[in-house]
Amino acid sequence: MKTTIRPSSANVFADLKLPDADELHAKAQIAYQICRILEERKLTQKAAAQLLGIDQPKISALLRGKLEGFSSDRLFRFLNALDRDIEIIIKPIGKRSDLPGIRVLALA
């Protein structure tokens, strides 16, 4: 059996050819930051749920990467509840070879 190896685009959703791959990737990156902050604060799921204004099963889903019930706007509200500012920058693409897309950058 022959195995084909292809380089990753750095977006697993695009590699899987899923619709709205950029949005899915951005949501996953935002959720990762939320999970990182919760872990850093050593919050229990119950305490995190109370802080974010949701129930514990939704925290569990978020921590497991099950993001179907979470809009980007809702994830932004979670970040605000965790004392994080959010800046959205809209700019023209840089080089002709760049494709427009959505990127999430987190400052330490």
Secondary structure, DSSP 4 states (H G I P E B T S, - for coil): ---------S-HHHHTT-TTHHHHHHHHHHHHHHHHHHHHTT--HHHHHHHHTS-HHHHHHHHTT--TT--HHHHHHHHHHTT----------SSTT-----------
